[in-house]
Amino acid sequence: MSEMQAITVLGAGLAGCEAALWLAGQGVQVHLYEQKPVHFSPAHKAEGFAELICSNSLKAERLDSASGLLKAEMKMLGSSLLGCAEATRVAAGGALAVDRDAFSQAVTALVEGHENITIHRERVERIDDSRPVLVATGPLTDGELAADIQRLIGGQSLSFYDAAAPIVTAESLDMEKVFAASRYGRGEADYLNCPFNKAEYEAFHAALSTAERAPLHDFDADGDLTVYEGCMPIEVMAGRGADTMRFGPLRPVGLTDPRTGHRPWANVQLRSENRENTLYNLVGFQTNLKFGEQKRVFSMIPGLENAEFVRYGVMHRNTFLNSPKLLGEDLALKSHPNVWFAGQITGFEGYMESAACGLLAARNMLAALRGRTLPPPPADTMCGALIRYITTENKDFQPMGSNMGILPPLESHIRDKRERYAALADRAVASMQGWIDANQL
């Protein structure tokens, strides 16, 4: 390939923007195609780039956490979006959460202002692989483009259903029942907590388990529904047992109800949606209940009896590549090496994971432009482990987010989990730096 050859990026989500910005920063001319506002997916509402849908949280920042390690590696790889996140962050304890509108605006301004990026606001219906192209259109890719991807890959894809959580206004909450705190007192008291006693929780669980769900459309031909575990609808979780939620998003550990002086039986956390703290989302409450049922059942949560819902939860179909069969370690199609994929459509699950995938794909594309082949990051880095996961044969392949469990174990076992995670993170950072030094582009 000629070094002066331009690159096409399809999709201005987190992966597409991260890739476009990194490539443009290396002097590559990038043509970035975004279908909004000409066409919106069922989940997208705003015209800006890098729109966040399910949540405004980009997860933990501590290096000894999986998501914190991923962010550290992304900084080393030259992430632009992390800077936008820092500039638009809202309080969220030990997590990095953002004002989602401000974040989108910051990313959009950065992309629009780059002299090496040409933006095309139009729908793309066919992939032109006469020049390098990165497909970062996300798991809601539809229409003629989805059909063309199917043509390229021979119909090998997987479909899942993904859900988003409701948002309520702060002024409608009963602050006599709700208290501010982060688990174990980490950081500031950035979450609002809605504590259940045993009787309240049991009544809520019963109502949630029998609540009426909205119909789902566009099932696979056999009518099966596969729900991605990372965005499990709360009503599906409730159906798995009376205590499943109490050991999941409604876990009360690390919290004390100031009214009783004791740990609640169960607890719902609310996380701020904006800097003004006027809107809060229900953490872990992705749902497909009918809107009226959401109002009825979620109003049973202590403190939400008179909650004003500015957005109800929704559920939508997500489609992912069968990446272990289709993609090489460079994230290019094995059958079409001039076509790369990045983001959640590959099985990199999560906002920051999607952005990291864009960075990795961009580096591989630049290497190809310069006539080189770039090895994947080491398997003991979070980025390398995710690449290995999505490109390794897996009979029951599902999307995967960053987690310490996919990293190779340490040579010497460390019993304390925090110390073990810190050691894994230190090893990963050193390995990533070594890989970057050895593969300068």
N, C-alpha and C positions, 0 to 999 in steps of 0.2 A: 504494500500500500504506500501511496505517496504521503509524506509527512504533512503536506499542505492540504490534503484531502479533508473536506468538511465532514462532520459527524451529525447524524440526525438523532434526536432524542424525542421519543413519543411519550408525553405525559409529564405534567408539571406538578406532580405530587412530591413527597419528600425525596424519594429515590431519584426521580428525574431532575429535580432542582439541584440536589447535591451533586449529581453526576455532571450536569451542565456547567455548574459553577466551577467545579474542579478542573474540568477539561478546558473551559474558557480561560482559567487562570494559568494554564500551561501553554496558552497561545493558540489553542485549537478553535477554529470557527465552528460554532454549534448552532444548528437550526432546531429550536425547541417548539414542538407542536403541543398545543393544549386545546381540548375541545370546548371548554367553558369560555364564554357564555353561550356558544352556539348550541351546545347540548349538555345537559346535566344528567349524571347518574341518579338513581333513586335516593342515594344517601347524601349527595353533595348539594349544597345550597348557595354557597358564596362563589364569586367570580375569581377570587384571589388564588395564588398558588399555595401548595403545601397546606391544604385545608385539613384540619383535624376533625375526625368524625366521632369515634366512640368515646373518647376521653381527652382531657387536656393535660393528662399526666404523661411525662416522658420517663417516669419511674426513678428509682433511687440513684443517688450520686456517689455514695460511698464506694471507694475502690474495692473493698472486700465484698461487694455485691456484684451479681452478674451484670446488671444494667449499668452500674457504675464503671465496671471494667470495660464494657463495650464503649461507653462514652470516652474513657481514657484512650482507648485504641483509636477511636474516631478522631480525636484531637491530634493524635500522632499522624493520622492519615490526611489531615488538612481539611477537616469538616468546616463548612461555612454555616450550616444550619444550627450547630451548637451555639454559635455566637448570637444568632437571632433568638434562640431560646433563652439565653442568659439575659438578653436585653428586654425580654417581654415576660419574665418569670413572675409567677404569683406564689404566695406563701403556700407550702405544702409539706411542712415538716422536713424529713430527710429526702424528699423527692424533688425532682425538677418538674414543675408544672408551669404552664404558660397561659397567658391570656390568648385564647386561640385566634381571635380576630387580629390582635396586634401582631402575633407571630406570623400569621399569613401575610399581613401587610408588609412586615419587615423582609420576609423572604421574597415576596413579589418585587419590592423595590430594589433589592439586591440583584435579582435576575434581570429586571428591566433596565437597570443602570449599567450592566456590563457590556462593554463595547464589542466583545467577541460572541455575544449571544443574539441571534435573530429570532424573535418570537412570532409564531404563526398561530393565531386564534382560529382554529378550524378543525373539523373532524377529519381524521385520516381513516380511510377505508381499506387501504392495501399497503403492505409493507414493501417498500422499494429497497432491496438489498444490493443495489448497484453501488452504494457507498455504505460505510459502517452505520448501523442503526441500533439504537438501544431502545427496547420496548419496556417502558416503565409506567404502563397504563393502569396498573393496579388490579385488584381482584374483582372489580366491578366492570371490567372491560366487556363491551357489548357490541351489538350491531355488526356491520360489515367487517370491522377490524377483528372482532372475535372470531368471525367465520374464517378470515384470512389466516389468523393464527392457527386455527384448527387445521386448515389446509397445510400449513407448514409442518405441523407436528403430527399429522396423521390422526387427529382426534383424541390424542392421549392427554387428557386433563382430568382434574378432580374438582368436584363441586362441594361447597360447604355452605352453611348458613351462619351469618355473623349478626350480632345484635348490638345496639347502642342503648345507653342508659338515659333516664329522664333527667331534666334540669328543673329546679324550683327556685323561687325568689327568696332571698334572705328575709325580707320583711314579713313574709307569710309564716315563718317558723315560730313555734312556741318556745321562746328562749328560757321559760321556766323549767322546761323539760330537757332541752338540748344544752350540752356543755361543750366547751372548746378544749381540745387536748390532742396531742399526738401520742401514739403508743409508746409506752415506757418513757415518756417525757422527752423524746428525741426532738431536737429543734424547738421551734416555737409551737404554741398551741394552734396549729394551722388547720386542723380538721374540726368540724362540728360533729358531735356524737349524739346519737339517738338511742338511749339505753332501754332494752326490754327487760321486764321481769319474766319469770317462767310462764305465768298465765298469759301475759300479753304475747309472748313469742309463740306459744302453742296456738293461740287464736289466729295469729298472723299466718303461721305456717299452714293451718287448715284452709284459710281463705285463699292463700296463694296457690296451694296445690289443686284447688278446684276451680280457679278463675278461668274465664273463657279466653282462649287465644285467638289472635287474628289469623285468617287463612294465609297459607303460603302459596306462592305461585311459581310456575316454571320449574317444577320438580324434574328430576331425571326421569327418563322413560319408565323406569321400574318403580317410580314413586317413593324411593327411599330418601330419607333425610339424614344427612351427616352433619352433626353440629360440632364446630371446632371447639375443643375443650377450653382454649384460652379466652373465649368470649361466650361461655355457657350462659344461656338465658336463665335468669334467677328462678323462673317457674320450673324449668327442667331440673335445676339443682334441687329445688324443694321436693320434686317428685322422687328423688333418689333416697330420701329418708329424712326423718324429723330433725336430725342433728347435722345433716350435711352442710347447711348454710352456717351453722354455728362453728364449724371447723374450717369455713371458707371465708367469704367476704363479711359475714356477720360475727366473726370471732371476737370475743370480748377481751382477749388477753392484752395485758399492758395498760388497761384502762380502769379507772375508779370513778363510779358515779358519785358526784359530790353530794347528791341528795341523800344517798344511803351510806356512803363511806365504803361500799363494797364493789367488787367487780360485777358488772351486769351479767344477766343470764345470756344475753346476746346483744349485739350492738351494730347499728348501721352508721357508717361514716359518710359525711358529706364533704366534698372538696370544692374549694372556690373555683369558679369558672373565669373570673376576671379580677383585675387589680382592685377594683372598687368593692369587691366582696359583696356584690348585690345578687349574684347568681351562684347556685351550688348544684353539683351533680351528685347523684346517689351512687357511691362507689360500689362497683360490682353488680349493679342492677340492670345489666343488659336484659332486654325483655322483648317478647313478642305478644304480650297481652293486648287485647283491645284497649283503646284509649280510655273508655269508660271504666273498664276493669282496673286499669292502672290507677286511676283517680280513687276508686273505691278501696282497693286493697292497700296501696301504698300510703293512703291516709290513715291506715291503722298503725303506722310506724310512730312511736312516741315523739311528739313535737311536730309531726307533719299532718295533724288532724285537719288543719285549714290551709294546707300548702297550696300555693298557686304554681301550677305546672306551666312553664313557658315552652317546654319541649317534652313530648312523650317519647318513650323508648320506641325504637323501630328495629325491624329485623330484615335483612336483605341477603341476597345470594352472593357468595364470594366464589370465584373460580381460580384455582391454582394449577400451575403446570405439574405434570408428573415429573418433577425435576430430576430424580435419580435416573430416569431412563432417557431424558431429553437433553439435559445440560451437562457440559463439561465443567471442569474446575475453574475455567475462565469465565463461566456464566454465559457462554455462547452456545447456541444450538449445535449439537453434534452433527446434525444433518445440514445445517446452514451456518457455517462458521463466521459469516459476516453479520449475523443477527444475534445480539446479546439481549439478555433479560435482566431486570433488576427490580427489587422491591417485593411487595407482598405477593405478587403473582408468582414468584419463584418458591414461596414457602418460608421466606424470612418473615416471621410474624412479629409485628410491633412497629411503632413509629420509628424509633431509633434504629432498630434492626433494618427497616426498609431503607433509611438514609444511608446506613453503613453499606448495605448491598449496592446502592448507587455509587458510592465511593470505590468499592472494589471493582465493579464492572467498568467504571471510568478508567481505572488504572490499567486494566486488561486491554481496553480499547486503545489507549495511548500506546501501550507496548506493541500492539498489532500494527498501529500506524507507523511505528518506527522499526518494523520488521523483527520484533522480538517476541518471545513467549515468556510470560511472567508466571512463575510458580505461585500456587496459592499461599496465603500466610500459614505459618506453622500451626499444626493441629492443637497445640497447647495455648493458642490465642483464642479469644472468643470469636473473632471474625473467621479464623481458620477452622474452628470447630463447627461453626454454622455452615460454612462452605462444604465441609466434609459431610455434614449431616444431610444436606439437601442434594448432594451429588453421589451418595452411596446407596446402593440397592437396598430398598426397604419395602417389604411386602405391604405394610400398613402405614405408608408414608402420610404424615400430616404436617402442617406448618409448625415451625419451631421458633420460639423466642429464645433470647439469651438466658442461659442458666448454667450454674456451675457443674451440673451433672453431665454435660456433654464434653467437658474438658478431661483429658487423660489424667489419671490419678498421679499424685506425687510419688516419688521414689520411696520416701519414708512417710508413713501414715501419721498424721497429726490428729489427735483425738478431738481437741476443741474445734468446733466448727468455724468460729470466727477466725481463729488463728490459721486454720487450714485454708479458708477462703482467701485470707490475706496472702498466704504463701502462693496459692494458685494465681492470684492477681499479679503479684510481683514477678512470678515466672513468665506470665503472659506478656507483661509490659516489656520485659527484657527481650523476649523472643520477637515481639513485634518490632522493636527498635532494631534488632539484628536483621530482620527481614527487610525493613525499609533501607538500611544502610547497604545491604547486599544487592538491592534491586532498584537502584536509583534510575529514574527515567529522564 
